[in-house]
Amino acid sequence: MTPLRQKMIDLMNFRQYASKTCQVYLRAVIHLSTYYHRSPDQISSEEVKSWLMETAAKRKWSASTVHQTLMALKFFYQHVLEKEDFFLDIPLPKRPQKIPVLLTQTEVYALLLATDNLKNLTLLSLCYGCGLRVSELVALTQHDIDSERLLLRVVQGKGRKDRVVPLSASLLVLLRIYWHAWQPNHFLFCSFQQQKKALGVSSVQKMFSKTKVKAGIDQATGVHCLRHAYATHQLEHGLPIHQLQQFLGHSDIRITQKYLHWIPASSQVMASDLLADFIPDKNVMQTKLEVQGDSF
């Protein structure tokens, strides 16, 4: 490994960038260096601009990929090489404003009914009932459950921010039944082979895809659609937009406001437990465990 690459890695680690961001940033600089067969500190801004525009067109990069690559190059030249005057005069493509797949509550219930075990039911119910990102979901531990105040603590979510999300009474009941059945010793959703290792994000995605097929939902979407469903259903039930922003962990309210344009005029009913009507009817996978004591 060259000293320059090591410096870039050390600086990203010092700034506590997410591992995925580090990988993307490194890959962009490596591709640039490989293209010119020179160290990136010997490549001019005009050459960087030429490579970026040519590669983006040739590989048909999306607007998001172009933006991400540009941010990687800016980080490298401005912070690693300390060239504060580094600038690329490139007309950035606009990101398309796509409406995500918006599941109805009926479709969400059908999805939960299609789960094949208590663990998957609890996992997807928590993802929907608290509007979690899948990375936040798999990182949960039993210590993140505040049963007395009915709150779920999300530790170091996206942007390395903590937040708390309301936890409904029906979800707490389901979590207690799940905990007594599985007895996780740290992570709520752990690897089957290694109890102290969190369940992988890809494992959740694969499980969701299989469950979606069983439920007869054919939209091309991943488990993140449950977070979209949570947001839209809460707005439809009258939750104020600024509260939804806090629950979702958005740093900019304009991100949250997009949901207002994706749904009909919301009703004036107070936001409530979105799963209250579902979990009792489901009878929690016919599990007849007596909940004794509060582990969380």
C-alpha positions as MATLAB code, in Angstrom:
seq = 'MTPLRQKMIDLMNFRQYASKTCQVYLRAVIHLSTYYHRSPDQISSEEVKSWLMETAAKRKWSASTVHQTLMALKFFYQHVLEKEDFFLDIPLPKRPQKIPVLLTQTEVYALLLATDNLKNLTLLSLCYGCGLRVSELVALTQHDIDSERLLLRVVQGKGRKDRVVPLSASLLVLLRIYWHAWQPNHFLFCSFQQQKKALGVSSVQKMFSKTKVKAGIDQATGVHCLRHAYATHQLEHGLPIHQLQQFLGHSDIRITQKYLHWIPASSQVMASDLLADFIPDKNVMQTKLEVQGDSF';
ca = [
       0.000    0.000    0.000;
       1.361    3.401   -0.968;
       1.834    6.124    1.671;
      -0.713    8.270   -0.183;
      -3.422    5.624   -0.006;
      -2.626    4.988    3.651;
      -2.931    8.727    4.352;
      -6.354    8.783    2.702;
      -7.521    5.763    4.727;
      -6.190    7.225    7.976;
      -7.924   10.541    7.323;
     -11.273    8.884    6.539;
     -10.979    6.743    9.685;
     -10.113    9.821   11.740;
     -13.251   11.527   10.435;
     -15.185    8.331   11.234;
     -16.568    7.852    7.755;
     -18.763    4.812    7.285;
     -16.937    1.765    5.915;
     -19.060    1.808    2.758;
     -18.169    5.467    2.143;
     -14.478    4.654    2.580;
     -14.727    1.865    0.019;
     -16.500    4.079   -2.520;
     -14.030    6.948   -2.100;
     -11.000    4.672   -2.404;
     -12.399    2.923   -5.461;
     -12.959    6.240   -7.255;
      -9.365    7.402   -6.736;
      -7.969    3.977   -7.679;
      -9.974    3.986  -10.934;
      -8.693    7.456  -11.758;
      -5.077    6.466  -11.093;
      -5.415    3.244  -13.080;
      -6.851    5.090  -16.059;
      -3.837    7.409  -16.353;
      -1.251    4.906  -15.010;
       0.023    7.611  -12.687;
      -0.185    8.496   -9.040;
      -3.301   10.647   -8.481;
      -1.195   13.474   -7.028;
       0.324   13.844  -10.504;
      -3.030   14.162  -12.277;
      -4.318   17.649  -13.044;
      -7.845   18.906  -12.438;
      -8.425   19.069  -16.208;
      -7.452   15.407  -16.514;
      -9.736   14.522  -13.627;
     -12.603   16.362  -15.327;
     -11.921   14.597  -18.634;
     -11.831   11.162  -16.972;
     -14.998   11.753  -14.967;
     -17.064   12.978  -17.916;
     -15.799   10.274  -20.272;
     -16.227    7.433  -17.768;
     -19.679    8.584  -16.661;
     -20.889    8.657  -20.271;
     -19.248    5.363  -21.245;
     -20.495    3.431  -18.217;
     -23.840    5.233  -18.147;
     -23.479    6.249  -14.529;
     -26.538    7.416  -12.661;
     -26.688   10.951  -11.277;
     -26.063    9.575   -7.784;
     -22.905    7.758   -8.897;
     -21.563   10.926  -10.561;
     -22.252   12.973   -7.425;
     -20.659   10.336   -5.206;
     -17.543   10.075   -7.379;
     -17.156   13.845   -7.449;
     -17.383   13.984   -3.652;
     -14.671   11.309   -3.434;
     -12.346   13.259   -5.718;
     -12.976   16.507   -3.881;
     -12.148   14.812   -0.594;
      -8.922   13.394   -1.982;
      -7.621   16.570   -3.593;
      -8.825   19.067   -1.006;
      -8.150   17.127    2.194;
      -5.581   14.425    1.408;
      -3.456   16.491   -1.004;
      -4.532   19.729    0.717;
      -5.256   21.510   -2.557;
      -7.911   23.918   -1.331;
      -8.257   25.487   -4.773;
      -9.180   22.169   -6.415;
     -12.291   22.711   -8.505;
     -14.054   20.815  -11.269;
     -16.250   22.877  -13.554;
     -18.699   20.100  -14.350;
     -22.461   20.535  -14.900;
     -23.807   17.929  -12.494;
     -26.790   15.871  -13.647;
     -29.977   16.268  -11.640;
     -31.002   13.348   -9.503;
     -34.350   11.979  -10.718;
     -37.175   12.423   -8.241;
     -38.665    8.948   -8.116;
     -41.709    7.993   -6.116;
     -40.800    4.922   -4.020;
     -42.988    1.848   -3.839;
     -45.647    2.780   -1.294;
     -47.225   -0.259    0.323;
     -50.709   -0.030    1.800;
     -51.309   -1.236    5.353;
     -53.125   -4.227    3.883;
     -50.039   -5.132    1.860;
     -47.801   -4.715    4.901;
     -50.050   -7.024    6.902;
     -49.993   -9.573    4.060;
     -46.205   -9.398    4.099;
     -46.043  -10.000    7.849;
     -48.524  -12.869    7.593;
     -46.240  -14.491    5.016;
     -43.283  -14.703    7.423;
     -42.362  -18.273    8.273;
     -41.115  -17.889   11.843;
     -41.290  -15.681   14.912;
     -37.860  -14.144   14.333;
     -38.705  -12.905   10.836;
     -42.099  -11.665   11.979;
     -40.516   -9.666   14.789;
     -37.766   -8.328   12.549;
     -40.069   -7.029    9.818;
     -42.652   -5.777   12.325;
     -39.976   -3.723   14.078;
     -38.635   -2.412   10.777;
     -42.103   -1.200    9.783;
     -43.440   -0.238   13.216;
     -40.443    2.049   13.955;
     -39.435    3.107   10.431;
     -35.899    1.763   10.718;
     -33.165    1.473    8.123;
     -32.037   -2.129    7.760;
     -28.549   -1.241    9.047;
     -30.152    0.232   12.186;
     -32.381   -2.801   12.572;
     -29.590   -5.382   12.653;
     -27.520   -3.244   15.061;
     -30.215   -3.228   17.782;
     -29.463   -4.785   21.169;
     -31.798   -5.574   24.054;
     -30.407   -2.513   25.862;
     -31.948   -0.290   23.168;
     -35.463   -1.192   24.345;
     -36.938    1.174   26.932;
     -40.075   -0.713   27.958;
     -41.048    1.710   30.718;
     -41.194    4.754   28.449;
     -42.096    2.754   25.308;
     -39.102    3.995   23.334;
     -36.612    2.409   20.979;
     -33.117    3.876   20.981;
     -31.287    3.949   17.650;
     -27.572    4.233   18.365;
     -25.342    5.880   15.768;
     -27.740    5.663   12.849;
     -27.042    7.251    9.485;
     -24.839   10.294    9.902;
     -23.600    8.851   13.220;
     -26.548   10.274   15.122;
     -28.510    8.784   18.020;
     -32.270    9.145   18.182;
     -35.283    7.664   19.946;
     -38.399    6.331   18.245;
     -41.769    5.568   19.880;
     -42.285    1.869   20.495;
     -45.899    0.734   20.420;
     -47.400   -1.489   23.109;
     -48.150   -4.250   20.597;
     -44.562   -4.239   19.367;
     -43.292   -4.469   22.934;
     -45.472   -7.536   23.516;
     -44.111   -9.144   20.357;
     -40.522   -8.291   21.339;
     -40.960   -9.856   24.764;
     -42.370  -13.053   23.296;
     -39.528  -13.146   20.776;
     -36.909  -12.539   23.468;
     -38.229  -15.353   25.667;
     -38.271  -17.722   22.690;
     -34.800  -16.901   21.295;
     -32.943  -15.530   24.337;
     -30.505  -13.347   22.344;
     -27.483  -12.513   24.482;
     -26.560   -9.208   22.827;
     -27.907   -8.307   19.399;
     -31.669   -8.689   19.082;
     -31.270  -10.344   15.689;
     -28.118  -12.386   15.662;
     -26.500  -14.819   13.283;
     -27.745  -18.379   13.720;
     -24.201  -19.745   13.786;
     -22.669  -16.997   15.962;
     -24.904  -15.690   18.737;
     -22.702  -12.657   19.371;
     -22.635  -11.589   15.710;
     -25.367   -9.352   14.312;
     -27.502  -10.653   11.465;
     -26.144   -9.429    8.131;
     -27.944   -6.820    6.055;
     -27.865   -9.112    3.023;
     -29.542  -11.888    5.038;
     -32.422   -9.555    5.880;
     -32.751   -8.495    2.231;
     -32.844  -12.123    1.056;
     -35.441  -13.041    3.660;
     -37.553  -10.028    2.681;
     -37.430  -10.960   -1.010;
     -38.636  -14.505   -0.301;
     -41.385  -13.274    2.029;
     -42.512  -10.697   -0.524;
     -42.987  -13.426   -3.136;
     -45.035  -15.517   -0.683;
     -47.189  -12.477    0.078;
     -47.909  -11.926   -3.628;
     -46.225   -8.522   -3.727;
     -44.469   -8.225   -7.068;
     -43.135   -4.652   -6.919;
     -39.396   -4.396   -7.437;
     -38.401   -3.139   -4.021;
     -36.269   -4.028   -1.014;
     -36.874   -4.047    2.719;
     -36.386   -0.248    2.770;
     -39.952    0.053    1.447;
     -41.146   -0.717    4.984;
     -39.512    2.524    6.143;
     -41.324    4.374    3.342;
     -44.556    2.677    4.393;
     -44.054    3.752    8.016;
     -43.503    7.375    6.967;
     -46.499    7.599    4.634;
     -48.875    5.777    6.975;
     -47.889    7.989    9.919;
     -48.529   11.113    7.850;
     -51.867    9.705    6.715;
     -52.740    9.259   10.397;
     -51.938   12.891   11.147;
     -48.405   12.828   12.570;
     -46.835   16.326   12.323;
     -44.037   16.503    9.762;
     -41.431   17.777   12.238;
     -42.039   14.797   14.533;
     -41.745   12.388   11.617;
     -38.440   14.047   10.732;
     -37.129   13.256   14.228;
     -38.405    9.675   14.148;
     -36.792    9.011   10.750;
     -33.535   10.707   11.687;
     -33.511   13.137    8.748;
     -31.077   16.033    9.133;
     -33.018   18.154    6.625;
     -36.798   18.467    6.848;
     -36.978   18.832    3.059;
     -36.155   15.116    2.821;
     -39.134   14.306    5.045;
     -41.405   16.704    3.170;
     -41.099   14.579    0.031;
     -43.511   12.133    1.622;
     -46.160   14.865    1.654;
     -46.048   14.961   -2.153;
     -46.238   11.178   -2.465;
     -49.450   10.622   -0.534;
     -53.024   11.965   -0.700;
     -54.166   14.597    1.782;
     -53.598   13.057    5.200;
     -56.507   12.390    7.508;
     -56.864   14.199   10.806;
     -56.652   11.044   12.905;
     -53.903   11.002   15.519;
     -50.901    8.881   14.638;
     -51.278    5.561   16.372;
     -49.932    2.042   16.701;
     -49.818    0.926   13.074;
     -49.635   -2.739   14.094;
     -52.276   -2.744   16.825;
     -54.896   -4.442   14.657;
     -52.473   -6.935   13.189;
     -50.444   -8.576   15.919;
     -53.343   -9.816   18.103;
     -55.029  -11.390   15.055;
     -51.762  -12.970   13.998;
     -51.573  -14.553   17.452;
     -47.822  -14.276   17.059;
     -47.278  -17.387   14.964;
     -49.416  -19.443   17.388;
     -46.691  -19.028   20.002;
     -48.295  -19.517   23.414;
     -45.425  -18.384   25.556;
     -46.265  -16.906   28.917;
     -44.390  -13.650   29.358;
     -43.032  -13.592   32.920;
     -41.023  -10.583   34.035;
     -39.643   -7.795   31.917;
     -36.190   -8.467   30.510;
     -36.595   -5.227   28.623;
];
